[in-house]
Amino acid sequence: MMGKILKVIQKLKMIDGHHSIAMNTEKIFGIYLVIIAFITLTNYTAIAQDRIAEIHNLVTYTQENGMFNGNILIAEDGQINYHKSLGIVDFANGSPLTKNKAFCLGSITKQFTAMGIMILQHEGKLRYSDKLEQYFPEFPKYLHQISIKNLMQHTSGLKRTHFENHDQLKNQEVYENLIQSASDKLLFEPGTDLSYSNTGFIILAMLVEKISGVTYEQFLTNNIFKPLGMTHSFVFTEDDRGRKDIAVGYDGFGNKADYTVLTYGSAGIYSTTEDLFRWYQSQTTDQIIPFQSKNKAFEPALSNSGKLLDHIIRDDTWSYGFGQFIYRGHLKGAIGHAGAFGGFFNIMIKDLINNRDVIVLTNNGRLLDIFAFGAAIQNILREQPYELPKISIDLAIREKAYENIDEGIEYYHKLKRESPDKYKFNNQWELNRLGYALMGDNRANDAIKIFKLLISEFPDKVNPYDSLGEAYFKDKQYKLSLKSYQKALNMNPNYDDAPHAKRMIEKIINIVGK
């Protein structure tokens, strides 16, 4: 096991000018020898109990402050040291969570889609350099020169999505949208930049089916889930709605926000903490495919000219391998992925240097900053300073905002003056979520006030103007709605919701005239 982990670390030497992510392999190997000797001589537990106690205090803090509801597993050297279920599986009936409940993984699914492609490559049925033209000649020409590797590493230039979510959305609809997208263009030439794309992984899932001759669900079940003993993992289909062995997603305020679409590849898998632990254990072994083939997943994306390509999430810098984020910051040496849909918000982090796994699955909305939570756990394990995850400002002011919107906004400013480090003021999606909740309750005028506050707090962000445009439209203030949508498009013509904004502008013009 140790030798294979060191090989992974060698693969990650490309990061930061092709230097080792933490230290040279010889030093790491020496440290491992010292650690092994220490454990052997003292019969010390894999993770010190004081660190486990500190992690439990962290988890308890987030639960008591209304942020955490889910399952968490922490392991070192293949040994589970902490495994807890805290909260409710379905808020409609109050039933408690258990460890064998499966959660919607969201984008964590991408790891499994990438492995499906890697299995086919190992079997000689495709090459990573193969172009889409070879498998989907019916696609518009602007897609033809995208390679499979481009799709796996988000370097294709595809937009984030070529679809709008709805309850019956299926891969076939995405496929048809691509067929009809001849007037579109890529964000950049394939292999020259990195931009996260769900569409790319849906195409990969279709590719798995086209080459293997079986459904994506059958392929993953036969080649990954069954061989690894992942007995509670499956690809969600229409027949799975209402299953009793799965968690139900909620928005953190008692409203159902469950997984609803039927696409797969970019998302679509349900799993448990224990099954994902088995998956993570397989990453540094010869299970499924030989390790030598598998560790391609840990190589960061490089441009055609050899430049390391970055991805920014929550103001942190990452690289991307095959379905895996590669940490570039203080957690160098770790890989992982987050996943979200509706009320589900999850993260998996594998520390390759210390052979530690952190798996967190939640179903209570996005009140918990899952990235900060995962980083705090890893810092505790590495005996480094950490910060408590900030409390949701939406959660903190919502009750007052619903009672009186002006008092709610004043309370927001009071908390920011008195406790700027305790609450999540640096995340635009907090106020955005509150604004949409108000709109959903037919309080468009109150939503407008929240979105105006959001713009004042984040004047350089595109989304607040888009949201304000929607609120103005709902309140039938069409000219102000038009102005807000135009502002958003002027700031960034290619932002994620730009196609929707353009349709809304056409709709408004038809209502009020030019």
DRENKE-375385 format. One line per field, with one value per residue (C-alpha): y, x, z; residue in one letter; residue number from 1. Coordinates in pm, 1 decimal, padded with zeros to 6 digits. Layout:
<pts>
v: Y/...
u: X/...
w: Z/...
residuo: A/...
num: NUM/...
</pts>
This chain:
<pts>
v: 00000.0/00249.1/00198.7/00268.4/00583.6/00707.1/00644.1/00865.0/01136.8/01109.2/01161.7/01480.8/01628.0/01821.2/02067.5/02398.2/02385.1/02005.9/01995.9/01753.6/01855.9/01848.3/01713.5/01470.1/01106.2/00995.5/01226.8/01114.3/00751.4/00822.7/00987.6/00684.1/00455.8/00667.8/00670.3/00293.5/00236.0/00466.2/00289.5/-00051.4/00040.7/00219.4/00037.4/00383.5/00419.2/00534.2/00877.4/01017.1/01023.9/01392.0/01473.1/01253.8/01434.1/01769.5/01658.1/01546.1/01888.3/02048.4/01828.6/01897.5/02273.7/02268.7/02053.8/02270.6/02578.8/02428.6/02354.3/01982.1/01701.3/01389.8/01110.4/01143.3/00889.0/00940.7/00673.3/00634.9/00351.0/00162.2/00178.2/00365.5/00588.9/00800.4/00719.3/00906.3/00962.5/01288.1/01419.7/01328.6/01115.7/01267.4/01583.4/01499.6/01218.9/01293.2/00950.4/00944.4/00893.9/00565.9/00473.4/00260.3/00541.1/00638.6/01004.7/01173.0/01232.1/01509.6/01572.6/01311.0/01086.5/01221.1/01000.8/00691.6/00813.0/00875.8/00525.5/00382.7/00548.7/00427.6/00069.9/00090.3/00240.7/-00039.4/-00292.4/-00128.6/-00010.5/00359.0/00602.3/00918.8/01108.6/00992.7/01277.1/01307.1/01300.7/00932.1/00836.1/01109.2/01219.8/01359.6/01630.4/01980.7/02037.7/02272.5/01966.8/01728.4/01802.4/01765.2/01463.5/01219.0/01351.1/01704.9/01591.7/01410.3/01714.3/01994.2/02131.5/02084.0/02442.8/02325.5/02542.3/02427.1/02297.2/02259.1/02208.9/02350.6/02123.8/01985.5/01677.0/01457.4/01576.5/01282.2/01233.5/01195.5/01554.7/01677.0/01476.8/01634.7/01981.1/01918.5/01797.7/02122.0/02348.6/02419.3/02793.1/02760.6/02783.3/02665.3/02892.8/02828.6/02594.4/02244.2/02194.0/02563.6/02637.0/02474.9/02536.7/02303.5/02134.9/01899.5/01848.7/01695.7/01418.4/01345.1/01292.1/01057.7/00854.4/00827.0/00718.4/00442.4/00312.6/00340.5/00150.0/-00109.4/-00188.1/-00179.0/00098.3/00325.9/00180.5/-00178.9/-00094.0/00069.9/-00200.3/-00485.5/-00323.5/-00108.1/-00149.0/-00530.5/-00592.4/-00346.9/-00468.2/-00132.1/-00292.2/00031.7/00223.9/00268.7/00501.4/00678.8/00606.7/00691.8/00361.2/00475.8/00762.8/00702.5/00438.3/00387.4/00332.1/00678.7/01019.8/01293.5/01636.7/01950.7/02315.1/02369.1/02542.3/02246.4/02260.8/01953.3/01996.1/01642.0/01497.4/01521.2/01500.7/01176.9/01264.4/01064.7/01089.4/01433.3/01333.2/01058.9/00813.5/00747.2/00593.4/00560.6/00660.6/00296.8/00223.7/00537.6/00427.5/00103.9/00310.1/00527.2/00224.0/00089.6/00403.5/00296.6/-00075.5/-00293.0/-00337.8/-00276.5/-00188.1/-00199.4/00084.2/00187.7/00263.7/00411.4/00677.4/00872.6/01014.4/01197.6/01382.3/01749.5/01895.2/02059.4/02283.7/02182.2/02377.9/02206.0/02480.3/02370.4/02461.6/02582.7/02592.9/02839.4/02727.0/02939.4/03154.9/02848.0/02709.9/02349.9/02141.8/01871.0/01513.3/01247.9/01317.6/01436.1/01778.3/01805.4/02039.9/02317.4/02507.7/02407.2/02062.9/01968.2/01595.7/01554.0/01478.6/01490.5/01616.9/01794.1/01722.2/01912.1/01891.9/02039.3/01981.5/01745.7/01886.9/01648.4/01630.2/01356.7/01420.2/01162.6/01269.1/01066.3/01162.1/01043.8/00789.1/00947.8/00953.5/01210.5/01147.2/01383.6/01342.9/01591.3/01647.8/01973.5/02232.1/02432.5/02593.7/02425.4/02544.3/02194.8/02310.4/02491.4/02196.4/01946.1/02168.0/02208.9/01831.1/01783.0/02055.8/01888.2/01557.7/01729.3/01908.9/02246.7/02554.8/02559.1/02785.3/02694.0/02695.7/03021.1/03011.2/03068.5/03434.5/03326.9/03096.5/03372.0/03644.5/03453.9/03451.5/03826.0/03893.4/03703.9/03895.3/04233.3/04267.2/04601.0/04473.3/04161.8/04372.6/04587.4/04270.1/04160.6/04483.6/04449.8/04099.6/04212.5/04497.3/04289.7/03938.4/03967.6/03646.3/03427.8/03442.0/03369.0/03720.0/03636.0/03402.8/03564.0/03256.2/03310.6/03622.4/03488.1/03183.7/03402.8/03620.2/03321.3/03183.6/03511.1/03501.0/03146.4/03269.0/03543.9/03820.7/03966.1/04315.6/04180.6/03970.8/04286.1/04445.2/04139.9/04131.9/04502.8/04428.1/04144.0/04378.1/04629.5/04351.7/04194.0/04468.5/04285.6/03959.5/03883.5/03664.0/03930.6/04137.6/03829.0/03749.5/04107.6/04091.6/03786.1/03948.6/04265.1/04050.5/03862.8/04198.7/04313.5/04591.4/04499.0/04792.5/04750.4/04376.3/04444.4/04680.9/04422.5/04141.7/04368.8/04467.2/04100.2/04026.8/04336.2/04215.6/03865.3/03757.7/03391.1/03346.6/03023.3/03165.5/03392.9/03190.1/03227.0/03600.5/03644.4/03464.6/03683.1/03997.9/03881.3/03805.4/04150.2/04326.7/04139.7/04264.1/04629.6/04684.2/04821.7
u: 00000.0/00270.9/00461.5/00153.3/00070.0/00421.9/00372.1/00063.0/00266.5/00526.4/00252.2/00150.8/00499.9/00378.7/00207.1/00383.4/00642.4/00667.3/00801.1/00677.8/00351.6/00498.7/00855.0/01061.1/00962.1/01268.5/01183.4/00821.9/00931.6/01158.7/00875.4/00655.7/00923.6/00945.1/00567.6/00543.2/00819.5/00646.7/00313.1/00475.9/00665.5/00383.8/00074.8/-00068.0/-00407.6/-00414.6/-00553.2/-00492.9/-00807.3/-00763.7/-00793.0/-01102.0/-01254.2/-01176.2/-01340.5/-01647.1/-01662.7/-01645.1/-01926.8/-02135.8/-02083.1/-02208.6/-02507.8/-02605.6/-02592.1/-02832.1/-02572.5/-02489.2/-02736.5/-02580.4/-02326.8/-01951.8/-01669.2/-01298.1/-01035.0/-00657.7/-00455.2/-00773.3/-00909.5/-01233.2/-01170.3/-01486.5/-01825.2/-02137.7/-02495.9/-02637.2/-02980.8/-03286.1/-03320.7/-03658.6/-03782.8/-04139.7/-04155.5/-03858.5/-03699.1/-03334.3/-03041.5/-02851.9/-02517.9/-02671.0/-02881.5/-02773.5/-02733.0/-02744.1/-02375.1/-02415.8/-02086.9/-01896.6/-02050.6/-01785.9/-01520.4/-01716.0/-01785.2/-01412.4/-01335.5/-01580.0/-01378.3/-01051.4/-01181.2/-01263.6/-00921.6/-00750.8/-00947.6/-00821.5/-01165.4/-01075.0/-00785.2/-00787.8/-00675.6/-00977.1/-01192.3/-01570.9/-01599.2/-01502.8/-01796.1/-02052.0/-02007.4/-02361.2/-02252.0/-02195.3/-01844.2/-01745.0/-01751.8/-01557.5/-01203.1/-01277.7/-01088.3/-01200.6/-00920.9/-01051.8/-01391.5/-01237.0/-01033.8/-01282.8/-01052.9/-01304.3/-01427.9/-01788.1/-02028.1/-02116.5/-02453.1/-02648.8/-02976.5/-03209.6/-03298.1/-03649.4/-03796.1/-03787.7/-03454.6/-03270.1/-02943.4/-03134.0/-03257.3/-02900.9/-02791.5/-03065.2/-02971.1/-02612.1/-02725.0/-02917.3/-02637.3/-02464.0/-02484.1/-02299.5/-01926.6/-01674.7/-01558.8/-01198.6/-00997.7/-00986.0/-00680.9/-00598.1/-00795.6/-01008.6/-01380.4/-01605.2/-01867.4/-02147.8/-02230.9/-01886.3/-01948.4/-02293.9/-02124.5/-01875.2/-02162.6/-02316.9/-01975.7/-01956.8/-02292.0/-02202.7/-01875.0/-01978.6/-02320.0/-02489.4/-02649.3/-02437.7/-02612.2/-02533.9/-02174.0/-02100.6/-02284.9/-02097.2/-01754.4/-01735.3/-02014.2/-02027.1/-01649.6/-01593.3/-01888.3/-02067.8/-02404.4/-02589.4/-02476.0/-02678.9/-02752.7/-03080.7/-03367.7/-03737.6/-03808.5/-03603.9/-03832.4/-03970.6/-03717.7/-03702.5/-03326.3/-03225.5/-03199.5/-03438.3/-03300.2/-03427.8/-03328.3/-03245.0/-03576.5/-03813.1/-03880.3/-03818.0/-03528.3/-03473.6/-03291.0/-03531.4/-03358.4/-03282.9/-02953.0/-02643.8/-02270.2/-02222.4/-02443.8/-02699.3/-02530.9/-02656.1/-02419.2/-02333.0/-02030.1/-01919.5/-01952.7/-01754.2/-01490.9/-01457.1/-01425.2/-01154.1/-00963.4/-00956.3/-00788.5/-00438.4/-00472.1/-00502.5/-00876.7/-01093.2/-00790.9/-00416.7/-00288.6/-00044.8/-00340.6/-00550.2/-00308.4/-00361.4/-00660.0/-00422.4/-00232.2/-00335.7/-00468.8/-00204.9/-00258.9/-00145.5/00173.1/00235.6/00104.9/-00067.2/-00438.1/-00616.1/-00974.1/-01097.7/-01352.4/-01440.6/-01132.5/-00907.1/-00698.3/-00725.0/-00613.2/-00827.3/-00737.5/-00978.8/-01293.8/-01078.8/-00991.5/-00626.8/-00558.1/-00306.5/-00323.2/-00217.1/-00373.7/-00130.8/-00113.0/-00491.2/-00746.1/-01123.1/-01453.0/-01761.9/-02113.2/-02439.1/-02795.5/-03101.5/-03059.4/-02764.2/-02414.6/-02120.3/-01742.8/-01481.3/-01111.5/-00834.1/-00501.7/-00253.6/00046.7/-00105.6/-00347.3/-00651.7/-01007.9/-01274.3/-01626.5/-01914.1/-02270.2/-02543.7/-02909.1/-03002.4/-02937.5/-02620.3/-02618.4/-02285.1/-01983.1/-01875.4/-01535.3/-01448.8/-01580.3/-01366.5/-01059.8/-01112.2/-01124.3/-00807.6/-00630.7/-00725.9/-00591.5/-00267.6/-00249.4/-00267.4/-00472.4/-00827.9/-01129.6/-01482.4/-01717.3/-01907.1/-02276.0/-02519.6/-02626.6/-02942.2/-03023.2/-02940.5/-03166.4/-03442.3/-03694.6/-03661.6/-03667.4/-03994.4/-04147.1/-04034.9/-03798.3/-03651.9/-03581.6/-03425.0/-03189.8/-03100.0/-03025.6/-02795.5/-02596.9/-02590.0/-02443.4/-02188.1/-02077.8/-02063.5/-01966.8/-01806.1/-01604.9/-01883.7/-02129.2/-02098.5/-02091.8/-01846.0/-02076.5/-02318.8/-02540.5/-02656.3/-02863.1/-02946.4/-03109.7/-03310.6/-03427.8/-03550.7/-03727.9/-03916.4/-04004.9/-04129.2/-04362.5/-04499.3/-04310.3/-04140.6/-04109.8/-03924.1/-03706.1/-03616.7/-03489.6/-03275.1/-03131.3/-03050.7/-02864.6/-02689.6/-02574.9/-02445.8/-02244.1/-02121.3/-02121.8/-01874.8/-02071.8/-02303.9/-02561.4/-02713.8/-02820.2/-02971.8/-03162.9/-03284.8/-03404.6/-03611.4/-03761.8/-03851.4/-04015.2/-04220.3/-04327.1/-04421.0/-04162.9/-04060.3/-03837.2/-03631.1/-03615.6/-03484.8/-03221.1/-03101.2/-03072.2/-02885.1/-02645.2/-02571.8/-02502.0/-02284.8/-02074.9/-02032.0/-02206.5/-02120.9/-02221.6/-02403.5/-02755.3/-02687.5/-02912.2/-03201.3/-03133.0/-03143.6/-03477.7/-03614.5/-03504.6/-03690.8/-03994.7/-03986.4/-03947.0/-04253.4/-04445.4/-04341.4/-04199.2/-03856.3
w: 00000.0/00099.5/-00223.7/-00431.6/-00238.5/-00302.2/-00673.6/-00661.8/-00492.4/-00768.7/-01027.0/-00848.5/-00879.5/-01183.0/-00954.5/-00884.5/-01156.5/-01160.0/-00801.1/-00537.1/-00375.6/-00027.9/-00025.0/-00223.2/-00224.2/-00028.1/00261.5/00258.4/00260.9/00556.8/00745.7/00680.9/00823.2/01136.4/01175.6/01128.1/01381.3/01629.5/01590.1/01623.4/01939.8/02120.5/01988.6/01927.5/01761.1/01396.1/01480.5/01830.0/02040.3/02122.1/01752.3/01718.9/02017.9/01856.6/01531.8/01725.5/01892.2/01546.6/01415.1/01726.2/01687.5/01329.5/01421.7/01719.0/01496.5/01243.1/00974.4/00987.4/00923.6/00773.7/00792.3/00836.9/00815.7/00886.1/00831.3/00836.2/00683.8/00599.7/00956.4/01029.7/01332.1/01335.5/01184.6/01291.5/01177.1/01311.5/01228.8/01026.0/00711.9/00615.4/00785.2/00683.2/00938.8/01164.6/01120.8/01231.2/00998.3/01000.1/00847.5/00571.9/00421.5/00070.8/-00025.4/-00363.5/-00443.5/-00698.8/-00878.2/-00677.0/-00943.8/-01183.5/-01017.3/-01116.2/-01469.1/-01512.4/-01385.1/-01638.7/-01915.2/-01758.2/-01753.6/-02124.5/-02196.0/-02002.1/-02208.2/-02527.4/-02636.4/-02652.9/-02617.3/-02411.6/-02721.3/-02926.5/-03055.6/-03026.3/-03404.4/-03393.1/-03168.1/-03233.3/-03595.9/-03583.8/-03338.4/-03480.5/-03612.8/-03331.3/-03098.0/-03321.4/-03199.1/-02829.4/-02693.5/-02427.0/-02205.8/-02253.5/-02124.4/-01826.2/-01719.5/-01801.9/-02073.0/-02355.9/-02375.1/-02333.1/-02137.7/-01787.2/-01909.5/-02230.8/-02047.8/-01785.2/-01494.5/-01473.3/-01308.7/-01619.0/-01762.9/-01921.3/-02107.8/-02433.3/-02403.7/-02347.3/-02651.7/-02864.9/-02739.1/-02847.8/-03189.6/-03232.4/-03103.1/-03435.0/-03371.9/-03040.7/-02994.4/-02738.0/-02459.3/-02572.0/-02792.1/-02636.6/-02417.9/-02370.9/-02052.3/-01784.0/-01726.5/-01528.7/-01746.3/-01642.2/-02008.5/-02064.9/-01812.2/-01949.0/-02286.9/-02116.0/-01971.3/-02318.4/-02445.8/-02183.7/-02307.9/-02676.2/-02640.6/-02379.5/-02528.9/-02185.6/-01982.1/-01767.3/-01461.3/-01563.7/-01647.3/-01311.5/-01118.6/-01289.2/-01304.8/-00990.4/-00735.0/-00722.9/-00736.4/-00449.4/-00240.5/-00267.5/-00194.9/-00115.5/-00425.3/-00742.6/-01033.6/-00969.3/-01210.5/-01213.3/-01037.0/-00735.5/-00639.0/-00291.0/-00186.4/00190.2/00209.0/00086.3/00248.3/00136.0/00053.3/00229.9/00201.2/00569.0/00638.1/00623.0/00250.2/00038.9/-00205.5/-00327.1/-00626.7/-00917.9/-01256.6/-01439.8/-01606.8/-01517.2/-01563.7/-01413.0/-01118.1/-01053.9/-00814.5/-00461.9/-00206.4/00163.3/00366.6/00403.8/00031.8/-00050.5/00199.5/00001.2/-00316.2/-00165.8/-00042.2/-00397.0/-00531.9/-00428.4/-00508.5/-00818.1/-00768.1/-01078.5/-01295.2/-01223.2/-01010.6/-01282.6/-01509.9/-01231.0/-01114.3/-01437.3/-01248.8/-01015.5/-01287.9/-01305.4/-01628.1/-01844.6/-02144.4/-02491.4/-02423.7/-02088.3/-01859.6/-01539.3/-01557.0/-01245.4/-01120.1/-00856.4/-00596.9/-00294.0/-00355.9/-00338.4/-00624.9/-00741.5/-01036.4/-01197.0/-01287.9/-01414.6/-01211.5/-00919.6/-00783.2/-00680.4/-00390.2/-00455.5/-00124.4/00225.0/00175.5/-00099.4/-00137.3/-00116.1/-00385.4/-00364.9/-00494.1/-00369.1/-00487.1/-00453.4/-00575.3/-00407.1/-00034.8/-00073.0/-00013.0/00018.1/00013.4/-00009.5/00057.9/00036.3/00189.2/-00015.3/00198.2/00527.1/00375.0/00538.8/00409.4/00499.7/00369.2/00452.9/00319.9/00415.8/00319.6/00492.3/00223.7/00180.4/00521.4/00598.5/00401.5/00306.3/00177.2/00501.1/00701.7/00510.5/00538.0/00914.0/00959.7/00755.2/00953.5/01280.4/01150.5/01043.8/01380.1/01211.2/01307.5/01176.6/01169.1/01269.7/00968.6/00959.2/01049.6/00762.9/00761.2/00577.4/00869.5/01119.7/00975.9/00795.4/01078.4/01133.0/00757.7/00724.6/01014.9/00882.4/00587.8/00696.6/01047.5/00898.2/00686.0/00986.9/01185.5/00902.5/00935.3/01316.8/01299.0/01041.8/01269.4/01586.9/01467.1/01122.7/01163.6/01302.4/01013.7/00642.5/00497.4/00218.6/00024.7/-00220.9/-00229.6/00128.8/00055.7/-00288.7/-00131.3/00106.2/-00181.9/-00380.0/-00073.2/-00042.6/-00413.1/-00374.1/-00101.2/-00329.8/-00151.7/-00458.3/-00313.4/-00009.5/-00240.3/-00434.4/-00111.8/-00036.1/-00388.2/-00366.1/-00041.1/-00220.9/-00499.0/-00245.0/-00080.5/-00404.9/-00669.7/-00894.8/-00910.7/-01202.5/-01033.0/-00801.1/-01102.9/-01266.0/-00946.3/-00913.2/-01273.1/-01191.6/-00882.3/-01074.9/-01342.8/-01085.5/-00941.6/-01296.7/-01293.6/-01644.4/-01735.4/-01418.6/-01486.8/-01836.3/-01699.9/-01444.8/-01700.1/-01940.1/-01662.9/-01591.2/-01958.6/-01994.0/-01700.3/-01844.8/-02169.0/-02097.1/-01733.8/-01649.8/-01669.3/-01967.5/-02204.9/-01961.2/-01924.8/-02302.6/-02322.2/-02042.2/-02226.1/-02538.1/-02324.2/-02161.2/-02497.0/-02624.0/-02320.9/-02311.1/-02658.6/-02743.9
residuo: M/M/G/K/I/L/K/V/I/Q/K/L/K/M/I/D/G/H/H/S/I/A/M/N/T/E/K/I/F/G/I/Y/L/V/I/I/A/F/I/T/L/T/N/Y/T/A/I/A/Q/D/R/I/A/E/I/H/N/L/V/T/Y/T/Q/E/N/G/M/F/N/G/N/I/L/I/A/E/D/G/Q/I/N/Y/H/K/S/L/G/I/V/D/F/A/N/G/S/P/L/T/K/N/K/A/F/C/L/G/S/I/T/K/Q/F/T/A/M/G/I/M/I/L/Q/H/E/G/K/L/R/Y/S/D/K/L/E/Q/Y/F/P/E/F/P/K/Y/L/H/Q/I/S/I/K/N/L/M/Q/H/T/S/G/L/K/R/T/H/F/E/N/H/D/Q/L/K/N/Q/E/V/Y/E/N/L/I/Q/S/A/S/D/K/L/L/F/E/P/G/T/D/L/S/Y/S/N/T/G/F/I/I/L/A/M/L/V/E/K/I/S/G/V/T/Y/E/Q/F/L/T/N/N/I/F/K/P/L/G/M/T/H/S/F/V/F/T/E/D/D/R/G/R/K/D/I/A/V/G/Y/D/G/F/G/N/K/A/D/Y/T/V/L/T/Y/G/S/A/G/I/Y/S/T/T/E/D/L/F/R/W/Y/Q/S/Q/T/T/D/Q/I/I/P/F/Q/S/K/N/K/A/F/E/P/A/L/S/N/S/G/K/L/L/D/H/I/I/R/D/D/T/W/S/Y/G/F/G/Q/F/I/Y/R/G/H/L/K/G/A/I/G/H/A/G/A/F/G/G/F/F/N/I/M/I/K/D/L/I/N/N/R/D/V/I/V/L/T/N/N/G/R/L/L/D/I/F/A/F/G/A/A/I/Q/N/I/L/R/E/Q/P/Y/E/L/P/K/I/S/I/D/L/A/I/R/E/K/A/Y/E/N/I/D/E/G/I/E/Y/Y/H/K/L/K/R/E/S/P/D/K/Y/K/F/N/N/Q/W/E/L/N/R/L/G/Y/A/L/M/G/D/N/R/A/N/D/A/I/K/I/F/K/L/L/I/S/E/F/P/D/K/V/N/P/Y/D/S/L/G/E/A/Y/F/K/D/K/Q/Y/K/L/S/L/K/S/Y/Q/K/A/L/N/M/N/P/N/Y/D/D/A/P/H/A/K/R/M/I/E/K/I/I/N/I/V/G/K
num: 1/2/3/4/5/6/7/8/9/10/11/12/13/14/15/16/17/18/19/20/21/22/23/24/25/26/27/28/29/30/31/32/33/34/35/36/37/38/39/40/41/42/43/44/45/46/47/48/49/50/51/52/53/54/55/56/57/58/59/60/61/62/63/64/65/66/67/68/69/70/71/72/73/74/75/76/77/78/79/80/81/82/83/84/85/86/87/88/89/90/91/92/93/94/95/96/97/98/99/100/101/102/103/104/105/106/107/108/109/110/111/112/113/114/115/116/117/118/119/120/121/122/123/124/125/126/127/128/129/130/131/132/133/134/135/136/137/138/139/140/141/142/143/144/145/146/147/148/149/150/151/152/153/154/155/156/157/158/159/160/161/162/163/164/165/166/167/168/169/170/171/172/173/174/175/176/177/178/179/180/181/182/183/184/185/186/187/188/189/190/191/192/193/194/195/196/197/198/199/200/201/202/203/204/205/206/207/208/209/210/211/212/213/214/215/216/217/218/219/220/221/222/223/224/225/226/227/228/229/230/231/232/233/234/235/236/237/238/239/240/241/242/243/244/245/246/247/248/249/250/251/252/253/254/255/256/257/258/259/260/261/262/263/264/265/266/267/268/269/270/271/272/273/274/275/276/277/278/279/280/281/282/283/284/285/286/287/288/289/290/291/292/293/294/295/296/297/298/299/300/301/302/303/304/305/306/307/308/309/310/311/312/313/314/315/316/317/318/319/320/321/322/323/324/325/326/327/328/329/330/331/332/333/334/335/336/337/338/339/340/341/342/343/344/345/346/347/348/349/350/351/352/353/354/355/356/357/358/359/360/361/362/363/364/365/366/367/368/369/370/371/372/373/374/375/376/377/378/379/380/381/382/383/384/385/386/387/388/389/390/391/392/393/394/395/396/397/398/399/400/401/402/403/404/405/406/407/408/409/410/411/412/413/414/415/416/417/418/419/420/421/422/423/424/425/426/427/428/429/430/431/432/433/434/435/436/437/438/439/440/441/442/443/444/445/446/447/448/449/450/451/452/453/454/455/456/457/458/459/460/461/462/463/464/465/466/467/468/469/470/471/472/473/474/475/476/477/478/479/480/481/482/483/484/485/486/487/488/489/490/491/492/493/494/495/496/497/498/499/500/501/502/503/504/505/506/507/508/509/510/511/512/513/514
</pts>
